[in-house]
């Protein structure tokens, strides 16, 4: 009797497991794409690569510094591309990624060196999916 009941439930369990696996695979693909975009941003910030920074950032980008200063896309890109803000190292730790529809929330700590000294701040990034690409819509830094 127990075997017959278990055999009837087995296909249902397999279907549930398969469906949950497919959902997590879809989420994982977006999370991987966002993680790659974050890494491309990290590299572009280190290199001061204007073209890559402009390609990664949405036209509406807003960046709030931990000091309270606000920048738009042009100021954000210019500060890094011109060397006004010059990073020699950037390490991201404790990163989490949450994808909600076509928006991704990324939180991490940024530890690095810049022309002004050590940088240790928390970051919240908001990415928006634009076609197949993820674009940085907002970046908020905060003191740890």
N, C-alpha and C positions, 0 to 999 in steps of 0.2 A: 504494500500500500504506500509506504513512504517513498519507494523508488518511483512509483507511478506519479505521485504528486510532484516529486522533484523533477522528473522528466518533463512534465507539463510546464513547469515554471522555467526550465532551462532556456527554451527559445525566447521567452519574454525577457529574461535576464540578459541574454546575448544581444537582443535588440536594444535594450536600454543602454548597455555598455557601448555598443557600436555608435549609437546616437550621441552619447556624451563624449565619446572620443572624437567624432566628427566636429562637434561644437568646439572642443578644446583645440583641435587642429586649426580651425579657422581663426580662432582668437590668437593662437600662437603665431600664425603667419603675420597678422597685423602687428603683434607685439615685436616680432623679429624685425619687421620693416621699420617700426618706430625706433627700436634699439639701434639699427643701422643708421637711421637719420641722426640720432643723438651722437653717435660716433663720428659721422661725417661733420657734424657741427663742431664737435670737439677739435677735430683735425683742422677744420677751416679757421677756427679761432686761433689755434696755435700758429698756423701758417700766415694768418692775416690775408687769406685768399678771398679777395673781394667778389669774384665771380661765383665762387661756391657759397659764400655767405648770402649773396643776393638770391641765389637759386634755392637755398634752403628756407629762406624767410618769406613769409606771406607779406604782401604789400601793406597789410594792416598791422604788422608787428608792433607790439608795445613791450618795452623792457623797463621794469622797475628795478633799479639798483638797491642794494641793501642800505645805501645811504639815503634813499628816498628820491634820488634823481630819476626822472623819466626820460626815456629815449624812444624815438620812432625807428623805423627800419633804417632810414638813411643815416641817422646818427649812430645807431648800433653798428652798422657795417663800416662806416667811416672811422670810428674809434679803433676798430680792430685792423682794418686795411691800411690805415695811415700810420699805425704804430703808436697812436696816442695811448692806447691800451695794448701793451705788448706782453703776451704770455710766453714764458720759456718752458713751462710745464703745466699740464692740466691732468689731474687724475680724478675720476669720478667713482664714488663709492656709495654703497647702500642704495642702489638704484631700484626703483619700483616703476612699473609701467601698468597703467590701467586704460584699456581701450573701451570707450563707450560710443558705439555707433561709428561716426566718422571723426571723433575727437579722441585724442589720447592725452592722458595726464601722466607726466613723468616727474618723479621726485628723486633727487640725489644730492649728495654732498660734493662740492667742488673743492679740491685741495690742489693748490698749484703755486707757481711762482710767477710774478709779473715784474715789470720794470719798477714798481713801487714796493715790492716785497712779497711776503707770503700772503696767500689768499686762501681762506677757509670759510666758505659760505654754503648755505643751503640754497637749493634751486628748485623752483617749480616751473616746468615747461608745459605749455599747452600746444599741442600739435593738431592740425586739422588736415584730413585727407582731401587732397585736390586731385581728382582723377585717380591715378595709381600712386602718386607721390604724397608724402607727408610734408606739410609746410609748417614752420614755426609761427604760431599766431601770437603767443605771449610768453614772456620769460620774467619771472619774479625771483630776485635774489633776496635772501634774508640772513641775518647774523645767526650763527650757531651758538 
